[in-house]
Amino acid sequence: MTTFVDRVELHVAAGNGGHGCASVHREKFKPLGGPDGGNGGRGGDVVLVVDQDVTTLLDYHHSPHRKATNGKPGEGGNRSGKDGTDLVLPVPDGTVVQDRHGNVLADLVGQGTTYVAGQGGRGGLGNAALASTRRKAPGFALLGVPGQARDIVLELKTVADVALVGYPSAGKSSLISVLSAAKPKIADYPFTTLVPNLGVVNAGSTVYTIADVPGLIPGASQGRGLGLEFLRHVERCSVLVHVLDTATLESDRDPVTDLDVIEAELRAYGGGLEDRPRLVVLNKVDVPDGRELAEMIRPDLEARGYRVLEVSAVSHTGLKELSFALAGIVAETRAARPVEENTRVVIRPQAVDDAGFTVTFDGELYRVRGEKPERWVRQTDFTNDEAVGYLADRLNRLGVEDELVKAGAKSGDGVAIGSEEDAVVFDWEPSLAAGAEMLGRRGEDHRFDAPRPAAARRRDRQAAHDEAAEAYDEFHPFGG
């Protein structure tokens, strides 16, 4: 039973952000010293990192659920909560990260390449951070944001310069064992090789990697045998080597037909393999019948434009020529290859005219969707009226109220912020439109700040003086 796994579905969950703290500084003779609630800590990220020592996705096949730690809540005395610890997941070189719909999120190539698969939630602000000249002593704090949870698919595509392709028992594993230090399992029955084998070859000043891709038979591109499972490992290889068995014991097979069948499967699979350099290896020429057959079919293959080499993995015939021929082709392809970054991460930038949210009507509710309003809702403690008012201010400044008016929303209509699964639903009450220019902050009205007549101000000062004198006489009846 093989322990090689090259495709898994992984369920990752980043850590939640810690809640902010609503606290007031208190000490002797100073019971209300101002807000001092600390911020919550950030939740830990889930990070994929390429590790050359990892060659399979087996660990994630057995344990597909991974979660980072949460951030700690803030405390009084302006003490911020501790950040959560990032969860680092090592993956093999050549791992492709996809979402559940098959969209590529990242292509990880090169030691140490990283990709954040789950973003940790930000910590909530404490009331000390929310204090301002307008709001000197907030009686609330923001809640921490939940960490990102998502399902991703990890797919391994072997990173090698040369791929050996051919029928089972054509001698691919034997070749890779004598060309490199790789030690694959070798036997004389089909499908001996159940996993791609990777070896490193030194040919003069050129060092290159060579992979044995198993399981290619007629119908491999449609899933027959092991072909569909391992054809993806051919995609990254720069050179394709057809290993043809010239001493097969099967009467219904011959090397030329084997070549045509494998080429048809490669074309059916796609993956941009049509333009890859090809080289044909006629293997097992140490067998007398194999030598005769190789000499017979070689002119036909060369007439097709293939470069043909005759080798024997048993007697080591032609191996030096094969090694240096592959080194030359690899060097040419490397020189012609454009310089690229190690990793490819798909970025979808936000449009310039994007308001950051949308307002739609589904027949029952006006639904508000957007990263900011949804995050703000998750950070709000709805048991605190002041926190709810703060949320309303933020939504109004973002322009949500204006967009609801444009969409036709009226007083008392239902509005939902968020997805259908976890939306916050409320009855909308628009702000007063008439005379709104006279209104200031929520709960305030500039009409009460207008200058009063001088006589009225003198009466107010005299009344305040009389109240102070009366209070003094009450506590000091004898004048002392």
C-alpha angles and dihedrals in degrees: 000000000000122000094199115114120176103169128046139157111232127198109206128183123186121214122274120246117251120250120256119244126241105208138149122215112243132182138147112304088002109075095161107041097156135269116316104166113142128225124259120251124256118258118246121263126232105232128188113211127186110238120185090208091062114081104165141038092228095121091059092046089061096037109029097162115081128171134181123219124270127247118253121247121255122256139209121277090055091288111156121212121253118263118247119254117257115242108227115200116192115218132182122266109270098034115156117206117210137170121239091271094057097256112146112240099174141352109212116204126157135041112291096013110150138199127184103228094177126026116218117236118256118246120252119254118250121230090259090064091045094054117109140156089275096043107035099169113024112197094205143052134208122259122237118263117245114249121253114272120191144151115239135178120226115203122182120216111183114241107222137137096222130035122199109211130179146104121314112277092020089126102259094135091047091052094050090048093056096038094051142012093266115126109203124173109268127194138145098250128088120268094021087142111066099166134044110264119214127201138174119230127198113205111170108297093344122090117188140163125241127198131200108216110201136203106038112154134139108302094023092131089058093050103269116147113344096313102104089047093057107025088091088068090066093059097081097043118107098205130038119209118195108211108201123192110226093180102049117155093210110102095205094058135076130173096250093052090046089054092050092049094050092046090051090052092049091051092048092051094050117189094148095287096137096087098043115119113258133209127181122217119195102206133198096033088150086081111082094228089046092054092051094048092047092053089048099052100033096086090051092052093046089050087059090057099258123138105231129202128182115218144162122207090197100051093026090235113167095357095123091051090048093049094051093041090056091045090056094050092046092050091051094049092047091052092050094046115102117240109261137177115261093245135036116211119182110232122190107194122210117253116255093238094044110126091202095247142050133217118209135167118224097186095270109037139027102236121207116200127180141112096253102044092043092049092047091052091051089052095052124099101214092195088069115074093200091054090050090051090050089053091050091052092051094048091048092051090049090057099248093130093052092050091050089054090050090049090055101256116161134194111291096021117136117254124189124195114199138017123322091259099057107011124148109228125198141156109260121233112184122217119262107278101190112078091000091143088070093056121094128181119354107286095019132098124195091209087080091054095062116124113268125216117275093243091055091050091050090051090051092051092048091049091051090049092050092050091051092049092049091050091050093051090050093058096034106040095164096048095253 
